[in-house]
Amino acid sequence: MKERIAQLVDEKIKYLNVYVSDVYITNEEGQKTFNIALDSSDYIDLNKVTEASKIINEILDKEKALPLDIDVLDIFSQEKGDGENER
C-alpha cells in the first residue's frame, strides 16, 4: 500500500522536500481512516502539509487509489525533535 501511494505522489511533492514515509488504515469508532504520513530531512510546517495534501488529494481522486470503504483521509507530518526546539 505504501509503495503504491509513494509511487503515485512522491515525484509530485518532492519540490516541497517531503515524501511519503508511511501509509496505514485505522478504524476508530466505526470510522475507517486512510493515514498518510509525510517526512523530510527538514522541518515540515503546516503550509507544506497543506500544499502536499492538495496535491495528494487530487492524485488519489484521479487515480481512484483509495479503498471504497474509507471514511476519512488524514495526511500529516512525522514528528521531529524533542519538543524543546520547535519553531
PDB file as gemmi writes it, atoms N, CA and C in Angstrom:
CRYST1    1.000    1.000    1.000  90.00  90.00  90.00 P 1                      
ATOM      1  N   MET A   1       0.825  -1.184   0.000  1.00  0.00           N  
ATOM      2  CA  MET A   1       0.000   0.000   0.000  1.00  0.00           C  
ATOM      3  C   MET A   1       0.877   1.259   0.000  1.00  0.00           C  
ATOM      4  N   LYS A   2       1.867   1.315   0.894  1.00  0.00           N  
ATOM      5  CA  LYS A   2       2.754   2.477   0.960  1.00  0.00           C  
ATOM      6  C   LYS A   2       3.480   2.683  -0.369  1.00  0.00           C  
ATOM      7  N   GLU A   3       3.953   1.592  -0.955  1.00  0.00           N  
ATOM      8  CA  GLU A   3       4.708   1.692  -2.191  1.00  0.00           C  
ATOM      9  C   GLU A   3       3.857   2.285  -3.312  1.00  0.00           C  
ATOM     10  N   ARG A   4       2.608   1.854  -3.396  1.00  0.00           N  
ATOM     11  CA  ARG A   4       1.727   2.361  -4.454  1.00  0.00           C  
ATOM     12  C   ARG A   4       1.467   3.856  -4.279  1.00  0.00           C  
ATOM     13  N   ILE A   5       1.161   4.281  -3.068  1.00  0.00           N  
ATOM     14  CA  ILE A   5       0.888   5.699  -2.820  1.00  0.00           C  
ATOM     15  C   ILE A   5       2.145   6.529  -3.058  1.00  0.00           C  
ATOM     16  N   ALA A   6       3.274   6.050  -2.564  1.00  0.00           N  
ATOM     17  CA  ALA A   6       4.538   6.768  -2.767  1.00  0.00           C  
ATOM     18  C   ALA A   6       4.850   6.886  -4.258  1.00  0.00           C  
ATOM     19  N   GLN A   7       4.626   5.820  -4.984  1.00  0.00           N  
ATOM     20  CA  GLN A   7       4.883   5.830  -6.423  1.00  0.00           C  
ATOM     21  C   GLN A   7       4.009   6.876  -7.130  1.00  0.00           C  
ATOM     22  N   LEU A   8       2.785   7.018  -6.688  1.00  0.00           N  
ATOM     23  CA  LEU A   8       1.869   7.977  -7.290  1.00  0.00           C  
ATOM     24  C   LEU A   8       2.202   9.432  -6.961  1.00  0.00           C  
ATOM     25  N   VAL A   9       2.648   9.696  -5.730  1.00  0.00           N  
ATOM     26  CA  VAL A   9       2.733  11.098  -5.287  1.00  0.00           C  
ATOM     27  C   VAL A   9       4.137  11.638  -5.020  1.00  0.00           C  
ATOM     28  N   ASP A  10       5.103  10.804  -4.704  1.00  0.00           N  
ATOM     29  CA  ASP A  10       6.411  11.322  -4.290  1.00  0.00           C  
ATOM     30  C   ASP A  10       7.044  12.266  -5.314  1.00  0.00           C  
ATOM     31  N   GLU A  11       6.958  11.933  -6.578  1.00  0.00           N  
ATOM     32  CA  GLU A  11       7.559  12.782  -7.613  1.00  0.00           C  
ATOM     33  C   GLU A  11       6.892  14.165  -7.652  1.00  0.00           C  
ATOM     34  N   LYS A  12       5.590  14.201  -7.402  1.00  0.00           N  
ATOM     35  CA  LYS A  12       4.836  15.460  -7.477  1.00  0.00           C  
ATOM     36  C   LYS A  12       5.029  16.352  -6.250  1.00  0.00           C  
ATOM     37  N   ILE A  13       5.446  15.771  -5.123  1.00  0.00           N  
ATOM     38  CA  ILE A  13       5.615  16.576  -3.903  1.00  0.00           C  
ATOM     39  C   ILE A  13       7.085  16.783  -3.534  1.00  0.00           C  
ATOM     40  N   LYS A  14       7.990  16.258  -4.339  1.00  0.00           N  
ATOM     41  CA  LYS A  14       9.406  16.358  -3.968  1.00  0.00           C  
ATOM     42  C   LYS A  14       9.916  17.797  -3.941  1.00  0.00           C  
ATOM     43  N   TYR A  15       9.301  18.699  -4.729  1.00  0.00           N  
ATOM     44  CA  TYR A  15       9.736  20.098  -4.699  1.00  0.00           C  
ATOM     45  C   TYR A  15       9.482  20.736  -3.327  1.00  0.00           C  
ATOM     46  N   LEU A  16       8.589  20.135  -2.540  1.00  0.00           N  
ATOM     47  CA  LEU A  16       8.345  20.603  -1.172  1.00  0.00           C  
ATOM     48  C   LEU A  16       9.343  20.000  -0.189  1.00  0.00           C  
ATOM     49  N   ASN A  17      10.202  19.118  -0.688  1.00  0.00           N  
ATOM     50  CA  ASN A  17      11.183  18.386   0.118  1.00  0.00           C  
ATOM     51  C   ASN A  17      10.486  17.505   1.161  1.00  0.00           C  
ATOM     52  N   VAL A  18       9.400  16.846   0.742  1.00  0.00           N  
ATOM     53  CA  VAL A  18       8.698  15.876   1.572  1.00  0.00           C  
ATOM     54  C   VAL A  18       8.465  14.607   0.762  1.00  0.00           C  
ATOM     55  N   TYR A  19       8.239  13.514   1.461  1.00  0.00           N  
ATOM     56  CA  TYR A  19       7.951  12.241   0.822  1.00  0.00           C  
ATOM     57  C   TYR A  19       7.041  11.421   1.727  1.00  0.00           C  
ATOM     58  N   VAL A  20       6.404  10.418   1.159  1.00  0.00           N  
ATOM     59  CA  VAL A  20       5.522   9.529   1.918  1.00  0.00           C  
ATOM     60  C   VAL A  20       6.389   8.566   2.718  1.00  0.00           C  
ATOM     61  N   SER A  21       6.243   8.596   4.037  1.00  0.00           N  
ATOM     62  CA  SER A  21       7.036   7.708   4.894  1.00  0.00           C  
ATOM     63  C   SER A  21       6.239   6.514   5.406  1.00  0.00           C  
ATOM     64  N   ASP A  22       4.912   6.657   5.448  1.00  0.00           N  
ATOM     65  CA  ASP A  22       4.091   5.544   5.918  1.00  0.00           C  
ATOM     66  C   ASP A  22       2.655   5.736   5.433  1.00  0.00           C  
ATOM     67  N   VAL A  23       1.969   4.614   5.222  1.00  0.00           N  
ATOM     68  CA  VAL A  23       0.560   4.605   4.838  1.00  0.00           C  
ATOM     69  C   VAL A  23      -0.094   3.460   5.598  1.00  0.00           C  
ATOM     70  N   TYR A  24      -1.201   3.742   6.261  1.00  0.00           N  
ATOM     71  CA  TYR A  24      -1.890   2.685   7.000  1.00  0.00           C  
ATOM     72  C   TYR A  24      -3.351   3.080   7.218  1.00  0.00           C  
ATOM     73  N   ILE A  25      -4.149   2.096   7.540  1.00  0.00           N  
ATOM     74  CA  ILE A  25      -5.576   2.303   7.790  1.00  0.00           C  
ATOM     75  C   ILE A  25      -5.849   2.064   9.265  1.00  0.00           C  
ATOM     76  N   THR A  26      -6.630   2.958   9.867  1.00  0.00           N  
ATOM     77  CA  THR A  26      -7.079   2.770  11.241  1.00  0.00           C  
ATOM     78  C   THR A  26      -8.606   2.726  11.249  1.00  0.00           C  
ATOM     79  N   ASN A  27      -9.136   2.125  12.291  1.00  0.00           N  
ATOM     80  CA  ASN A  27     -10.586   2.031  12.438  1.00  0.00           C  
ATOM     81  C   ASN A  27     -10.922   2.381  13.881  1.00  0.00           C  
ATOM     82  N   GLU A  28     -11.474   3.573  14.066  1.00  0.00           N  
ATOM     83  CA  GLU A  28     -11.846   4.028  15.402  1.00  0.00           C  
ATOM     84  C   GLU A  28     -13.321   4.398  15.416  1.00  0.00           C  
ATOM     85  N   GLU A  29     -14.036   3.824  16.331  1.00  0.00           N  
ATOM     86  CA  GLU A  29     -15.464   4.088  16.498  1.00  0.00           C  
ATOM     87  C   GLU A  29     -16.227   3.900  15.185  1.00  0.00           C  
ATOM     88  N   GLY A  30     -15.843   2.868  14.435  1.00  0.00           N  
ATOM     89  CA  GLY A  30     -16.525   2.543  13.193  1.00  0.00           C  
ATOM     90  C   GLY A  30     -16.168   3.421  12.017  1.00  0.00           C  
ATOM     91  N   GLN A  31     -15.198   4.309  12.186  1.00  0.00           N  
ATOM     92  CA  GLN A  31     -14.792   5.205  11.108  1.00  0.00           C  
ATOM     93  C   GLN A  31     -13.417   4.777  10.600  1.00  0.00           C  
ATOM     94  N   LYS A  32     -13.348   4.396   9.313  1.00  0.00           N  
ATOM     95  CA  LYS A  32     -12.086   3.973   8.713  1.00  0.00           C  
ATOM     96  C   LYS A  32     -11.332   5.189   8.177  1.00  0.00           C  
ATOM     97  N   THR A  33     -10.081   5.316   8.622  1.00  0.00           N  
ATOM     98  CA  THR A  33      -9.238   6.436   8.219  1.00  0.00           C  
ATOM     99  C   THR A  33      -8.034   5.921   7.454  1.00  0.00           C  
ATOM    100  N   PHE A  34      -7.783   6.501   6.301  1.00  0.00           N  
ATOM    101  CA  PHE A  34      -6.613   6.203   5.488  1.00  0.00           C  
ATOM    102  C   PHE A  34      -5.566   7.246   5.861  1.00  0.00           C  
ATOM    103  N   ASN A  35      -4.486   6.828   6.500  1.00  0.00           N  
ATOM    104  CA  ASN A  35      -3.464   7.727   7.025  1.00  0.00           C  
ATOM    105  C   ASN A  35      -2.249   7.750   6.108  1.00  0.00           C  
ATOM    106  N   ILE A  36      -1.789   8.944   5.783  1.00  0.00           N  
ATOM    107  CA  ILE A  36      -0.564   9.116   5.002  1.00  0.00           C  
ATOM    108  C   ILE A  36       0.364  10.020   5.801  1.00  0.00           C  
ATOM    109  N   ALA A  37       1.508   9.465   6.200  1.00  0.00           N  
ATOM    110  CA  ALA A  37       2.499  10.229   6.954  1.00  0.00           C  
ATOM    111  C   ALA A  37       3.561  10.755   5.998  1.00  0.00           C  
ATOM    112  N   LEU A  38       3.866  12.029   6.119  1.00  0.00           N  
ATOM    113  CA  LEU A  38       4.907  12.659   5.318  1.00  0.00           C  
ATOM    114  C   LEU A  38       6.138  12.872   6.184  1.00  0.00           C  
ATOM    115  N   ASP A  39       7.304  12.792   5.557  1.00  0.00           N  
ATOM    116  CA  ASP A  39       8.541  13.026   6.287  1.00  0.00           C  
ATOM    117  C   ASP A  39       9.469  13.843   5.408  1.00  0.00           C  
ATOM    118  N   SER A  40      10.530  14.346   6.025  1.00  0.00           N  
ATOM    119  CA  SER A  40      11.501  15.183   5.338  1.00  0.00           C  
ATOM    120  C   SER A  40      12.761  15.238   6.176  1.00  0.00           C  
ATOM    121  N   SER A  41      13.844  15.628   5.539  1.00  0.00           N  
ATOM    122  CA  SER A  41      15.063  15.869   6.313  1.00  0.00           C  
ATOM    123  C   SER A  41      14.994  17.242   6.966  1.00  0.00           C  
ATOM    124  N   ASP A  42      14.033  18.062   6.525  1.00  0.00           N  
ATOM    125  CA  ASP A  42      13.821  19.403   7.067  1.00  0.00           C  
ATOM    126  C   ASP A  42      12.579  19.420   7.950  1.00  0.00           C  
ATOM    127  N   TYR A  43      12.382  20.553   8.601  1.00  0.00           N  
ATOM    128  CA  TYR A  43      11.166  20.809   9.366  1.00  0.00           C  
ATOM    129  C   TYR A  43       9.998  20.917   8.381  1.00  0.00           C  
ATOM    130  N   ILE A  44       8.878  20.268   8.680  1.00  0.00           N  
ATOM    131  CA  ILE A  44       7.696  20.348   7.822  1.00  0.00           C  
ATOM    132  C   ILE A  44       6.663  21.231   8.516  1.00  0.00           C  
ATOM    133  N   ASP A  45       6.450  22.409   7.954  1.00  0.00           N  
ATOM    134  CA  ASP A  45       5.473  23.307   8.563  1.00  0.00           C  
ATOM    135  C   ASP A  45       4.076  23.021   8.010  1.00  0.00           C  
ATOM    136  N   LEU A  46       3.100  23.642   8.595  1.00  0.00           N  
ATOM    137  CA  LEU A  46       1.707  23.426   8.228  1.00  0.00           C  
ATOM    138  C   LEU A  46       1.438  23.787   6.766  1.00  0.00           C  
ATOM    139  N   ASN A  47       2.106  24.820   6.264  1.00  0.00           N  
ATOM    140  CA  ASN A  47       1.913  25.209   4.869  1.00  0.00           C  
ATOM    141  C   ASN A  47       2.334  24.099   3.916  1.00  0.00           C  
ATOM    142  N   LYS A  48       3.440  23.423   4.225  1.00  0.00           N  
ATOM    143  CA  LYS A  48       3.890  22.313   3.384  1.00  0.00           C  
ATOM    144  C   LYS A  48       2.911  21.146   3.437  1.00  0.00           C  
ATOM    145  N   VAL A  49       2.415  20.843   4.614  1.00  0.00           N  
ATOM    146  CA  VAL A  49       1.444  19.756   4.751  1.00  0.00           C  
ATOM    147  C   VAL A  49       0.182  20.089   3.962  1.00  0.00           C  
ATOM    148  N   THR A  50      -0.263  21.330   4.054  1.00  0.00           N  
ATOM    149  CA  THR A  50      -1.465  21.756   3.333  1.00  0.00           C  
ATOM    150  C   THR A  50      -1.263  21.671   1.834  1.00  0.00           C  
ATOM    151  N   GLU A  51      -0.139  22.153   1.352  1.00  0.00           N  
ATOM    152  CA  GLU A  51       0.131  22.121  -0.085  1.00  0.00           C  
ATOM    153  C   GLU A  51       0.274  20.679  -0.585  1.00  0.00           C  
ATOM    154  N   ALA A  52       1.000  19.861   0.173  1.00  0.00           N  
ATOM    155  CA  ALA A  52       1.157  18.453  -0.200  1.00  0.00           C  
ATOM    156  C   ALA A  52      -0.191  17.745  -0.182  1.00  0.00           C  
ATOM    157  N   SER A  53      -1.032  18.068   0.784  1.00  0.00           N  
ATOM    158  CA  SER A  53      -2.355  17.444   0.888  1.00  0.00           C  
ATOM    159  C   SER A  53      -3.207  17.731  -0.342  1.00  0.00           C  
ATOM    160  N   LYS A  54      -3.164  18.960  -0.821  1.00  0.00           N  
ATOM    161  CA  LYS A  54      -3.924  19.317  -2.023  1.00  0.00           C  
ATOM    162  C   LYS A  54      -3.475  18.487  -3.218  1.00  0.00           C  
ATOM    163  N   ILE A  55      -2.172  18.355  -3.373  1.00  0.00           N  
ATOM    164  CA  ILE A  55      -1.613  17.587  -4.486  1.00  0.00           C  
ATOM    165  C   ILE A  55      -1.977  16.111  -4.348  1.00  0.00           C  
ATOM    166  N   ILE A  56      -1.796  15.566  -3.157  1.00  0.00           N  
ATOM    167  CA  ILE A  56      -2.083  14.154  -2.914  1.00  0.00           C  
ATOM    168  C   ILE A  56      -3.562  13.857  -3.122  1.00  0.00           C  
ATOM    169  N   ASN A  57      -4.435  14.699  -2.597  1.00  0.00           N  
ATOM    170  CA  ASN A  57      -5.885  14.520  -2.785  1.00  0.00           C  
ATOM    171  C   ASN A  57      -6.247  14.440  -4.256  1.00  0.00           C  
ATOM    172  N   GLU A  58      -5.716  15.375  -5.034  1.00  0.00           N  
ATOM    173  CA  GLU A  58      -6.010  15.417  -6.467  1.00  0.00           C  
ATOM    174  C   GLU A  58      -5.553  14.133  -7.161  1.00  0.00           C  
ATOM    175  N   ILE A  59      -4.356  13.682  -6.832  1.00  0.00           N  
ATOM    176  CA  ILE A  59      -3.818  12.464  -7.453  1.00  0.00           C  
ATOM    177  C   ILE A  59      -4.629  11.241  -7.053  1.00  0.00           C  
ATOM    178  N   LEU A  60      -4.942  11.111  -5.767  1.00  0.00           N  
ATOM    179  CA  LEU A  60      -5.688   9.949  -5.302  1.00  0.00           C  
ATOM    180  C   LEU A  60      -7.088   9.914  -5.901  1.00  0.00           C  
ATOM    181  N   ASP A  61      -7.716  11.079  -6.049  1.00  0.00           N  
ATOM    182  CA  ASP A  61      -9.035  11.147  -6.691  1.00  0.00           C  
ATOM    183  C   ASP A  61      -8.945  10.719  -8.152  1.00  0.00           C  
ATOM    184  N   LYS A  62      -7.967  11.273  -8.850  1.00  0.00           N  
ATOM    185  CA  LYS A  62      -7.803  10.975 -10.277  1.00  0.00           C  
ATOM    186  C   LYS A  62      -7.522   9.488 -10.506  1.00  0.00           C  
ATOM    187  N   GLU A  63      -6.658   8.918  -9.685  1.00  0.00           N  
ATOM    188  CA  GLU A  63      -6.248   7.518  -9.848  1.00  0.00           C  
ATOM    189  C   GLU A  63      -7.199   6.535  -9.163  1.00  0.00           C  
ATOM    190  N   LYS A  64      -8.184   7.062  -8.437  1.00  0.00           N  
ATOM    191  CA  LYS A  64      -9.103   6.219  -7.654  1.00  0.00           C  
ATOM    192  C   LYS A  64      -8.307   5.213  -6.806  1.00  0.00           C  
ATOM    193  N   ALA A  65      -7.330   5.766  -6.087  1.00  0.00           N  
ATOM    194  CA  ALA A  65      -6.380   4.953  -5.334  1.00  0.00           C  
ATOM    195  C   ALA A  65      -6.805   4.638  -3.904  1.00  0.00           C  
ATOM    196  N   LEU A  66      -7.880   5.258  -3.427  1.00  0.00           N  
ATOM    197  CA  LEU A  66      -8.349   4.969  -2.071  1.00  0.00           C  
ATOM    198  C   LEU A  66      -9.344   3.820  -2.083  1.00  0.00           C  
ATOM    199  N   PRO A  67      -9.270   2.949  -1.087  1.00  0.00           N  
ATOM    200  CA  PRO A  67     -10.307   1.912  -0.972  1.00  0.00           C  
ATOM    201  C   PRO A  67     -11.684   2.555  -0.832  1.00  0.00           C  
ATOM    202  N   LEU A  68     -12.692   1.927  -1.364  1.00  0.00           N  
ATOM    203  CA  LEU A  68     -14.046   2.496  -1.378  1.00  0.00           C  
ATOM    204  C   LEU A  68     -14.656   2.666   0.011  1.00  0.00           C  
ATOM    205  N   ASP A  69     -14.224   1.856   0.971  1.00  0.00           N  
ATOM    206  CA  ASP A  69     -14.838   1.897   2.301  1.00  0.00           C  
ATOM    207  C   ASP A  69     -14.170   2.879   3.263  1.00  0.00           C  
ATOM    208  N   ILE A  70     -13.317   3.774   2.754  1.00  0.00           N  
ATOM    209  CA  ILE A  70     -12.627   4.749   3.593  1.00  0.00           C  
ATOM    210  C   ILE A  70     -13.539   5.946   3.863  1.00  0.00           C  
ATOM    211  N   ASP A  71     -13.612   6.348   5.126  1.00  0.00           N  
ATOM    212  CA  ASP A  71     -14.431   7.492   5.521  1.00  0.00           C  
ATOM    213  C   ASP A  71     -13.641   8.801   5.558  1.00  0.00           C  
ATOM    214  N   VAL A  72     -12.351   8.714   5.958  1.00  0.00           N  
ATOM    215  CA  VAL A  72     -11.537   9.913   6.176  1.00  0.00           C  
ATOM    216  C   VAL A  72     -10.144   9.691   5.599  1.00  0.00           C  
ATOM    217  N   LEU A  73      -9.601  10.736   4.977  1.00  0.00           N  
ATOM    218  CA  LEU A  73      -8.207  10.747   4.550  1.00  0.00           C  
ATOM    219  C   LEU A  73      -7.462  11.701   5.471  1.00  0.00           C  
ATOM    220  N   ASP A  74      -6.410  11.217   6.135  1.00  0.00           N  
ATOM    221  CA  ASP A  74      -5.626  12.035   7.056  1.00  0.00           C  
ATOM    222  C   ASP A  74      -4.186  12.079   6.565  1.00  0.00           C  
ATOM    223  N   ILE A  75      -3.725  13.265   6.191  1.00  0.00           N  
ATOM    224  CA  ILE A  75      -2.356  13.470   5.730  1.00  0.00           C  
ATOM    225  C   ILE A  75      -1.667  14.345   6.765  1.00  0.00           C  
ATOM    226  N   PHE A  76      -0.542  13.872   7.288  1.00  0.00           N  
ATOM    227  CA  PHE A  76       0.120  14.586   8.379  1.00  0.00           C  
ATOM    228  C   PHE A  76       1.625  14.400   8.285  1.00  0.00           C  
ATOM    229  N   SER A  77       2.370  15.195   9.062  1.00  0.00           N  
ATOM    230  CA  SER A  77       3.827  15.083   9.067  1.00  0.00           C  
ATOM    231  C   SER A  77       4.295  14.268  10.269  1.00  0.00           C  
ATOM    232  N   GLN A  78       5.401  13.588  10.071  1.00  0.00           N  
ATOM    233  CA  GLN A  78       6.044  12.862  11.163  1.00  0.00           C  
ATOM    234  C   GLN A  78       6.554  13.891  12.175  1.00  0.00           C  
ATOM    235  N   GLU A  79       6.525  13.555  13.443  1.00  0.00           N  
ATOM    236  CA  GLU A  79       7.061  14.462  14.461  1.00  0.00           C  
ATOM    237  C   GLU A  79       8.573  14.408  14.437  1.00  0.00           C  
ATOM    238  N   LYS A  80       9.166  15.541  14.691  1.00  0.00           N  
ATOM    239  CA  LYS A  80      10.625  15.652  14.747  1.00  0.00           C  
ATOM    240  C   LYS A  80      11.021  16.269  16.079  1.00  0.00           C  
ATOM    241  N   GLY A  81      12.193  15.886  16.548  1.00  0.00           N  
ATOM    242  CA  GLY A  81      12.759  16.538  17.719  1.00  0.00           C  
ATOM    243  C   GLY A  81      12.098  16.145  19.013  1.00  0.00           C  
ATOM    244  N   ASP A  82      12.476  16.857  20.061  1.00  0.00           N  
ATOM    245  CA  ASP A  82      12.027  16.550  21.412  1.00  0.00           C  
ATOM    246  C   ASP A  82      11.011  17.559  21.933  1.00  0.00           C  
ATOM    247  N   GLY A  83      10.595  18.490  21.079  1.00  0.00           N  
ATOM    248  CA  GLY A  83       9.613  19.478  21.506  1.00  0.00           C  
ATOM    249  C   GLY A  83      10.234  20.718  22.107  1.00  0.00           C  
ATOM    250  N   GLU A  84      11.507  20.668  22.474  1.00  0.00           N  
ATOM    251  CA  GLU A  84      12.162  21.833  23.090  1.00  0.00           C  
ATOM    252  C   GLU A  84      12.615  22.846  22.067  1.00  0.00           C  
ATOM    253  N   ASN A  85      12.920  22.380  20.859  1.00  0.00           N  
ATOM    254  CA  ASN A  85      13.451  23.268  19.839  1.00  0.00           C  
ATOM    255  C   ASN A  85      12.460  23.482  18.709  1.00  0.00           C  
ATOM    256  N   GLU A  86      11.195  23.448  19.024  1.00  0.00           N  
ATOM    257  CA  GLU A  86      10.165  23.630  17.996  1.00  0.00           C  
ATOM    258  C   GLU A  86      10.154  25.068  17.519  1.00  0.00           C  
ATOM    259  N   ARG A  87       9.820  25.272  16.277  1.00  0.00           N  
ATOM    260  CA  ARG A  87       9.775  26.627  15.704  1.00  0.00           C  
ATOM    261  C   ARG A  87       8.495  27.304  16.057  1.00  0.00           C  
TER     262      ARG A  87                                                      
END                                                                             
